[in-house]
Amino acid sequence: MMQQLQQPLGLQVLRDIVLVGGGHSHVGVLKRFAMRPEPGVRLTLICRDTQTPYSGMLPGYIAGHYTYDEVHIDLRRLAEYAGARFFGDEVVGIDHDARQVLCRSRPRVPYDQLSINIGSTPRVDSVTGAGDHAVPVKPIHRFNDRWQSLLERVKRHAGRTRVAVVGGGAGGVELLLAMQYRLGRELAALGRDPGELTFALFTRGERILPTHNARVRAHFLATLARHRVEVHTATDVVGVEAGRLQAADGSWHAADEIAWVTDAGGAAWLRETRLELDDDGFIRVDDTLRSLSDPRVFAAGDIASQVAHPREKAGVFAVRQGRPLADNLRAAVTGRPLKPYRPQAKWLALISTGDRHAVASRGGLCLAGDWVWRWKDAIDRRFMAKFNELPPMAEGAMPAPRTSKVALDEEENAQAISAIAMRCGGCGAKVGASVLSRALATLQPVDRGEVLVGLHAPDDAAVVRVPPGKAMVHTVDFFRAFIDDPYVFGKVAANHALGDIFAMGAEAQTATAVATVPQGLEAKVEDTVFQMMSGALEVLNAADCALVGGHTGEGAELALGFAVNGLIDADGDSALTKGGLRPGQVLILTKPIGTGTLFAAHARLGARGRWIDAALASMCQSSREAAACLREHGATACTDLTGFGLLGHLVEMTRPSGVDAELDLAALPLLEGAEETVAAGILSSLQPANVRLRRAIRNQAAWVEHPRYPLLFDPQTAGGLLASVPAGRAAACLEALHALGYARAAVIGRVLEAGEALEPIHLQG
């Protein structure tokens, strides 16, 4: 029996809607849920790329009329605005029985309702050699890298370049004209003749633009002829080799670059699911956009085939499906009937011609001119503004508790009521044993011989032997989640805790976890613990650090920390302490800084998604190899950058060392976007406390207005190592660090003899 929870909900999660892919329909779903959240319902967007291109503006981007950011929707930022989780990964399958999405590089993600909006994929493998020698335009979120590579190859290629586009629909024609316009201008800017470029269009059809009227086709045939484009109709391409392609009649056509805009189908992994697909591999859906074979799965956009209303694969339908898809997903989790959606039979297509000129096509209508391009430009910019021009969020803003309308069974209803009742303290606040045991059952910590009693033993504490000749190094770190991906948060938290061990020159031995998890349905709590500890265990195992136990309790927010034990030679000579700075040495920082301001900006919708991606990648990079490299190159002092920021940690080193230090602001490696967010006045809540250390700067008045000055106080999470090495070995040390993957490692200053001034830090630019 299903019933609705008629209790104030707060932030409790009762149902999960998982969105696979960042297509036009799903950005519409996110925006609608942002405008009207459904209490008790959590959205999760899984997409490999943080930014998704708008197909309507892609030709304009290729032609050079728009910048990259103007034609892309920032999915991470939009998800944050909608209160949705963003998981940066690629889906490779579905476990229908367990109701879980299978991902390429992270644990499975459970769902109650699933929606797929991943676009289509050119089937280049169906033509011999096309996969190796052609550039597919879809999925379009991957096309930019290929386009940039093609652009550079053409500019470097001396003499004539022959470009072929395979596909005679609107997409192929529009792409060809955009490429020709952009490449011609690039060659002209280099002082070369745009006539070096030749273009050819190939289509198996008898005519180009087959779904448009005769007047539109005639206009584009005339445009192609005016631009001296060879048009090969009724030409089926059956083979591709380096520098040429073959038609079905056996003829070969020279082509230095080949763009593939035809034969699109569904992703290959869909064939391994239970979903009913059409002949092209697209998901067959009913009028409610729900799968014909699994009522918990929806699909929209190019990947969907609405059986009762077949339509051309066009972006306009994906955009229009956003609203009915959102409404029906909402209805599915609240137990209300779904509503049918009927796509329009005729639609307006605005097709550009490379330059700032376009053609309007709808039924028998054909309008052309520069004004049509301006009309199209205005429509496209209004569409993008809905998803990119988001109002800033007030820091700490929370939605008011509301009554949930989510449909629950009897057991779930009892759990939900219990979760919002007055909670016990003490041991009554622990996560239930059965939930915890299920979440941890599949976790396999690294096996270390010194661990006598470990994670999966039923005992009250771990038992660990200290090897002969070794001394113990102890540290502890704990903080609340700053992102809503528990798997990535677990990785960052483990890296952050291990940093102290590596900075001391020790090897990690064991770790004990302490976590708080928001209360809720047992299945949701269990998955959160599993996701978080899976990420943490990946990092711990890679560091050869055995997870031996821990404690998990209920709390208002997700939080995680570790008490880590390390081993070091008992004589103490191998330890890298903060007091080992020596005059004449240089200061090396192994990672860029800026995490504090960036994540403060992320919470306020003030950061680009790609900035957060880069910051998370840096935070997930272990300092283990960096520490070993620094020791090999003669480091005598080391610390890891965390909450006190660069200046705070450097002062901690100068005081016990009895030295001064000089920092070069221009040399500081910064995370992308950090200068922009600081310039916007967005700072971490810990920044004011750190700024009090400005009195340690001898010449602060000369540098206080420098754009990088605030970043001296920016608190870091899982930051890099700050170490001193002999000046003569610094270049070799940097080269080795770069080879190990610490690409932004840099010399940021030098150690000086202690001066007469009380302030130990001197800045330069």
Summary of the structure (lengths in Angstrom):
residues: 765
radius of gyration: 29.4
end to end distance: 69.4
largest distance: 87.9
contacts: 2665
relative contact order: 0.10
helix: 38%
strand: 25%
